[in-house]
Amino acid sequence: MKAKFVDWFTIKDFGALWDGVLGQDTLSLTWRDIGLFDGSGVARPVYMCN
C-alpha cells in the first residue's frame, strides 16, 4: 500500500503554554514542540517533506 498522510495535534507549538501554565514539567514536555510550526511561526523541516 502506498499512502501519505499527516497526523498532528496542533499546527503551532505550545512552547509558551509549557513555559507558563505547565511550569516546564517533564511530564508535559511533549506539548512544547508538538506543532508543524515553531512558536515563532517558522515551519519545521517535516512540514516541507513531500
N, CA, C and O of each residue as an XYZ file, in Angstrom:
200
protein
N       0.840     -1.176      0.000
C       0.000      0.000      0.000
C       0.889      1.244      0.000
O       1.751      1.392      0.867
N       0.687      2.116     -0.947
C       1.412      3.377     -0.987
C       0.464      4.485     -0.537
O      -0.543      4.769     -1.186
N       0.808      5.094      0.574
C      -0.056      6.143      1.112
C       0.787      7.208      1.801
O       1.852      6.920      2.347
N       0.302      8.416      1.768
C       0.901      9.515      2.510
C      -0.181     10.106      3.395
O      -1.337     10.234      2.991
N       0.210     10.459      4.595
C      -0.752     11.080      5.478
C      -0.032     11.971      6.474
O       1.173     11.840      6.689
N      -0.775     12.867      7.069
C      -0.260     13.742      8.114
C      -1.161     13.589      9.323
O      -2.387     13.611      9.217
N      -0.535     13.436     10.455
C      -1.281     13.320     11.698
C      -0.609     14.235     12.716
O       0.525     13.985     13.122
N      -1.289     15.271     13.119
C      -0.718     16.158     14.135
C      -1.839     16.646     15.030
O      -3.008     16.651     14.644
N      -1.470     17.052     16.218
C      -2.460     17.528     17.190
C      -2.743     19.011     17.021
O      -3.886     19.452     17.142
N      -1.711     19.766     16.745
C      -1.861     21.212     16.589
C      -0.868     21.729     15.561
O       0.180     21.122     15.346
N      -1.189     22.832     14.934
C      -0.328     23.358     13.892
C       0.867     24.140     14.448
O       1.918     24.190     13.809
N       0.721     24.752     15.631
C       1.787     25.575     16.203
C       2.176     25.055     17.592
O       1.337     24.560     18.344
N       3.446     25.178     17.904
C       3.957     24.717     19.204
C       3.253     25.383     20.380
O       2.749     26.503     20.284
N       3.236     24.659     21.485
C       2.707     25.182     22.735
C       3.831     25.569     23.681
O       3.702     25.388     24.892
N       4.929     26.098     23.157
C       6.073     26.473     23.978
C       5.720     27.447     25.085
O       6.174     27.286     26.218
N       4.916     28.457     24.774
C       4.525     29.442     25.782
C       3.678     28.792     26.878
O       3.824     29.128     28.053
N       2.807     27.876     26.506
C       1.995     27.148     27.487
C       2.890     26.309     28.392
O       2.696     26.274     29.607
N       3.862     25.640     27.800
C       4.778     24.804     28.580
C       5.608     25.654     29.530
O       5.831     25.261     30.676
N       6.075     26.829     29.064
C       6.859     27.734     29.907
C       6.027     28.340     31.034
O       6.541     28.594     32.123
N       4.755     28.567     30.773
C       3.899     29.253     31.752
C       3.084     28.314     32.619
O       3.532     27.884     33.681
N       1.897     28.006     32.164
C       0.919     27.227     32.934
C       1.436     25.843     33.326
O       1.218     25.391     34.450
N       2.111     25.182     32.410
C       2.578     23.823     32.688
C       3.868     23.793     33.505
O       4.309     22.728     33.937
N       4.472     24.962     33.714
C       5.629     25.085     34.592
C       6.848     24.275     34.196
O       7.636     23.879     35.056
N       7.015     24.021     32.898
C       8.151     23.251     32.374
C       8.280     21.879     33.020
O       9.384     21.360     33.184
N       7.164     21.310     33.376
C       7.127     19.974     33.980
C       7.531     18.922     32.947
O       7.080     18.976     31.803
N       8.370     17.975     33.335
C       8.846     16.961     32.388
C       7.713     16.082     31.863
O       7.809     15.568     30.748
N       6.659     15.900     32.628
C       5.528     15.092     32.152
C       4.768     15.783     31.021
O       4.117     15.121     30.213
N       4.849     17.089     30.966
C       4.149     17.834     29.915
C       5.094     18.298     28.801
O       4.709     19.125     27.975
N       6.309     17.782     28.768
C       7.308     18.184     27.785
C       6.852     17.933     26.341
O       7.266     18.650     25.430
N       6.026     16.947     26.135
C       5.502     16.630     24.801
C       4.839     17.842     24.162
O       4.920     18.024     22.947
N       4.191     18.663     24.958
C       3.453     19.805     24.441
C       4.347     20.932     23.953
O       3.878     21.811     23.230
N       5.606     20.932     24.322
C       6.485     22.049     23.976
C       6.732     22.142     22.470
O       6.615     23.231     21.908
N       7.061     21.066     21.817
C       7.437     21.079     20.394
C       6.543     20.164     19.572
O       7.035     19.275     18.877
N       5.250     20.373     19.644
C       4.307     19.448     19.014
C       3.816     19.907     17.639
O       3.236     19.110     16.901
N       4.034     21.165     17.285
C       3.436     21.713     16.062
C       4.236     21.523     14.788
O       5.409     21.151     14.811
N       3.565     21.791     13.676
C       4.228     21.814     12.377
C       5.024     23.108     12.223
O       5.924     23.201     11.388
N       4.681     24.106     13.041
C       5.384     25.381     13.077
C       5.893     25.599     14.489
O       5.239     25.204     15.455
N       7.065     26.229     14.620
C       7.581     26.505     15.951
C       6.821     27.676     16.576
O       5.910     28.224     15.955
N       7.181     28.052     17.773
C       6.484     29.117     18.479
C       6.543     30.465     17.789
O       5.698     31.324     18.041
N       7.529     30.668     16.918
C       7.668     31.916     16.164
C       6.925     31.884     14.835
O       6.889     32.885     14.118
N       6.338     30.753     14.506
C       5.607     30.620     13.251
C       6.443     30.122     12.094
O       5.972     30.116     10.957
N       7.688     29.698     12.356
C       8.574     29.190     11.309
C       8.279     27.706     11.094
O       8.221     26.933     12.051
N       8.094     27.319      9.842
C       7.782     25.920      9.523
C       8.946     24.997      9.905
O      10.112     25.309      9.663
N       8.608     23.883     10.491
C       9.618     22.868     10.825
C       9.951     22.090      9.550
O       9.141     22.039      8.625
N      11.144     21.481      9.499
C      11.557     20.713      8.299
C      10.529     19.647      7.889
O      10.340     19.407      6.696
N       9.887     19.027      8.826
C       8.917     17.981      8.498
C       7.738     18.535      7.691
O       7.124     17.808      6.909
N       7.427     19.798      7.877
C       6.350     20.425      7.134
C       6.660     20.513      5.650
O       5.744     20.529      4.827
N       7.918     20.571      5.303
C       8.333     20.717      3.919
C       8.498     19.380      3.192
O       8.775     19.372      1.992
N       8.339     18.273      3.873
C       8.528     16.948      3.253
C       7.427     16.666      2.244
O       6.287     17.097      2.418
N       7.770     15.952      1.206
C       6.784     15.534      0.198
C       6.442     14.098      0.370
O       5.629     13.562     -0.383
